[in-house]
């Protein structure tokens, strides 16, 4: 495992960029006009995101533990599994990597932005939005989804597994979250995954892109951080300290 802050940041940049290239990439393929994957549907999106998480974790897990998500980093730090001193390096790497990944998706689908008329679909490639806009409900949905993510990750890694299997199971965990809990908000469950690409959407020259929906943007940042801390604390308190202690 890396201990140098700059090296941690660089690794998280690469890992999070991989996450966004494959994750936002599948959304672009499904939503943008004249893509060969257009209208492939929710199952394709959730499958693509699950595989994106697994590949991203595989890419840097031996270097940083492959947090690729500020909610994971802060959640683990809150129970002493990550040193608070390196948390800023993780976070910077994650947000920068997410932005870079979004720019690469923009370049990859370059001809399709002008072909797509709906600005809402263009924004959906980069960031999440609610199916029904309700601040409290949307926030609760992101808290629950991220609680399950961090709780589930801790549960997976506590088991004796064949080498390399944990990353695949974490991908399955994200698949389950997307299928079961993703409907209300699109399951950001990752502040960097949402905010980094949203900033990219705001600054890139996307034809007819419309608003970046900044009034909603705090929910997929605050909700996952709260959910990540709760997931970590509950797992440690109930399972590690009480049931197993």
SVG drawing of the C-alpha trace seen along z (x, -y; Angstrom):
<svg xmlns="http://www.w3.org/2000/svg" viewBox="-42 -27 48 45">
<polyline fill="none" stroke="black" stroke-width="0.4" points="0.0,0.0 1.2,-3.5 1.9,-5.9 3.1,-9.0 0.3,-11.5 1.1,-12.5 1.4,-8.9 -2.0,-8.2 -3.5,-11.1 -2.1,-10.1 -3.3,-6.5 -6.8,-7.7 -6.8,-10.0 -6.3,-7.1 -8.7,-4.8 -11.5,-7.3 -11.0,-8.3 -11.4,-4.7 -14.6,-4.6 -16.1,-7.6 -14.9,-6.7 -16.7,-3.4 -19.6,-4.5 -20.5,-7.8 -19.6,-6.1 -22.3,-3.6 -24.9,-6.3 -23.8,-8.3 -24.1,-5.2 -27.7,-4.6 -28.9,-8.2 -27.3,-10.0 -28.9,-10.1 -27.6,-7.8 -25.4,-5.8 -25.5,-2.2 -26.6,-1.5 -29.3,-4.2 -32.4,-3.1 -30.7,0.0 -32.2,-0.8 -31.6,-0.8 -30.3,2.7 -27.5,1.9 -26.6,-1.3 -26.6,0.5 -24.5,3.4 -22.1,0.9 -21.6,-0.9 -21.1,2.3 -18.4,3.4 -16.9,-0.1 -16.6,0.1 -15.0,3.6 -12.4,2.6 -11.6,-0.7 -11.1,1.2 -8.9,3.8 -6.8,1.1 -5.5,-0.5 -6.6,1.8 -3.0,2.8 -1.9,-0.8 -4.5,-2.7 -7.2,-0.2 -9.1,-1.8 -11.5,-4.1 -12.4,-6.0 -15.1,-7.7 -14.9,-10.4 -17.8,-8.8 -15.7,-5.6 -12.6,-7.5 -14.3,-9.6 -16.3,-6.6 -13.2,-4.5 -11.4,-7.4 -14.3,-7.9 -13.7,-4.4 -9.9,-4.6 -9.2,-2.5 -7.8,-5.4 -5.4,-8.0 -7.0,-11.4 -3.6,-12.8 -3.9,-11.3 -7.7,-11.9 -7.2,-15.2 -4.9,-13.4 -7.5,-10.8 -10.2,-13.4 -8.2,-15.6 -7.3,-12.6 -10.9,-11.4 -12.4,-14.7 -9.7,-15.4 -10.0,-11.9 -13.7,-12.2 -13.4,-15.5 -10.8,-14.0 -12.9,-10.9 -15.9,-13.1 -13.8,-15.1 -12.7,-11.8 -16.3,-10.7 -17.2,-14.1 -14.4,-13.6 -15.4,-10.0 -19.0,-10.9 -18.1,-14.2 -20.5,-13.9 -23.4,-12.8 -23.9,-15.9 -25.1,-18.1 -27.4,-15.2 -29.1,-15.0 -31.8,-17.6 -32.7,-17.1 -30.4,-19.0 -31.5,-16.9 -30.1,-13.7 -26.8,-15.5 -26.6,-16.4 -27.6,-12.9 -24.5,-11.6 -22.4,-13.6 -24.4,-13.7 -27.4,-12.4 -30.8,-13.9 -34.0,-12.9 -36.9,-11.1 -39.2,-13.1 -37.6,-16.3 -38.1,-16.3 -35.1,-17.5 -35.7,-15.4 -36.5,-12.2 -33.7,-12.7 -31.2,-13.2 -32.5,-10.2 -32.2,-8.0 -28.5,-9.0 -27.9,-8.4 -29.4,-4.9 -27.7,-3.9 -24.3,-5.0 -24.9,-3.4 -25.4,-0.1 -22.3,-0.7 -19.9,-1.3 -21.6,1.3 -21.4,3.8 -17.8,3.1 -16.8,3.7 -18.8,6.9 -17.2,8.2 -13.6,7.5 -14.1,9.1 -14.5,12.5 -11.7,14.9 -11.8,14.6 -9.8,15.8 -7.3,13.2 -8.9,10.6 -12.5,11.7 -13.4,8.8 -13.3,6.3 -15.7,8.4 -18.0,8.7 -17.9,4.9 -19.0,4.6 -21.9,6.9 -22.8,4.8 -23.0,1.7 -25.1,3.6 -27.5,4.5 -27.7,1.0 -28.4,-0.3 -31.2,2.2 -32.8,1.9 -32.2,-1.6 -31.2,-3.6 -34.6,-4.5 -35.3,-7.7 -32.0,-9.6 -29.9,-7.6 -27.7,-6.4 -24.7,-8.8 -23.5,-7.3 -20.2,-9.0 -19.6,-12.8 -16.7,-12.8 -18.6,-10.7 -21.3,-13.4 -19.6,-16.7 -16.5,-16.2 -18.5,-15.4 -21.0,-18.1 -18.2,-20.7 -17.0,-19.2 -20.6,-19.6 -20.6,-23.3 -17.2,-24.2 -17.2,-22.0 -18.4,-23.3 -21.3,-20.9 -23.8,-22.0 -27.2,-22.9 -26.3,-21.6 -28.6,-23.7 -28.3,-24.1 -25.9,-22.0 -28.7,-21.9 -26.5,-23.4 -29.6,-23.7 -29.6,-19.9 -25.8,-19.4 -25.3,-19.4 -27.5,-16.4 -25.3,-13.8 -22.4,-15.3 -23.8,-15.6 -26.0,-12.5 -23.2,-10.1 -20.8,-11.5 -23.5,-11.1 -24.4,-7.6 -20.8,-6.6 -20.0,-7.6 -23.2,-5.9 -22.4,-2.7 -18.9,-2.5 -19.9,-3.3 -22.8,-0.9 -20.7,1.9 -17.9,1.3 -20.2,0.8 -22.8,3.5 -20.9,6.2 -17.2,5.8 -17.5,4.5 -20.8,6.1 -21.6,9.3 -18.0,10.3 -16.3,8.6"/>
</svg>
